[in-house]
Amino acid sequence: MEEFPKRKDLEPDDYYMSDEGYIVFTAKYLLKRGYCCKSGCRHCPYGFDKKTGRIKKDK
């Protein structure tokens, strides 16, 4: 499997490679990035729901 190109702003626990070979960003990285991209990320810490297109607000 090909290794993801190293970037200075990425730490080893910011992402992992899925079994299918995709780069999966962790919630830690997504929080560090500072905004929701509304792409339905697997570990979205912002609560984005791809089905409704909305960010779920915590009560």
C-alpha positions in Angstrom: 0.0 0.0 0.0 1.3 3.5 -0.9 2.1 5.7 2.0 0.3 9.1 2.3 2.7 11.9 1.5 4.1 13.5 4.7 3.0 17.0 5.5 4.5 19.2 8.2 1.2 20.0 9.8 0.1 16.3 10.1 0.9 14.2 13.1 0.8 10.4 13.1 -2.5 10.3 15.0 -4.2 12.8 12.8 -5.1 10.2 10.2 -5.0 6.5 9.3 -5.3 4.4 6.2 -8.5 2.4 5.8 -8.5 -1.2 4.6 -9.6 0.2 1.2 -6.6 2.5 1.0 -8.4 5.8 1.8 -7.0 8.4 4.2 -9.3 8.8 7.2 -8.8 11.9 9.3 -9.4 11.5 13.1 -11.6 13.7 15.2 -8.5 15.1 16.7 -7.3 16.4 13.4 -10.8 17.6 12.3 -11.0 19.7 15.5 -7.5 21.0 15.0 -8.5 22.1 11.5 -11.2 24.2 13.1 -14.3 23.8 10.8 -16.7 21.3 9.4 -16.3 20.6 5.7 -19.8 19.1 5.5 -18.5 16.0 3.6 -19.7 13.5 6.1 -16.4 12.6 7.5 -16.3 9.3 9.4 -15.1 10.9 12.7 -16.8 14.3 12.3 -16.7 16.0 15.8 -19.1 18.7 14.6 -22.1 16.5 14.4 -22.7 16.9 10.6 -25.5 14.6 9.3 -25.0 13.9 5.6 -28.6 12.7 5.3 -30.1 16.0 6.4 -27.2 18.3 5.5 -27.3 19.9 8.9 -25.0 20.1 11.9 -26.6 18.6 15.0 -26.4 21.0 17.9 -25.8 19.6 21.3 -28.4 20.6 23.9 
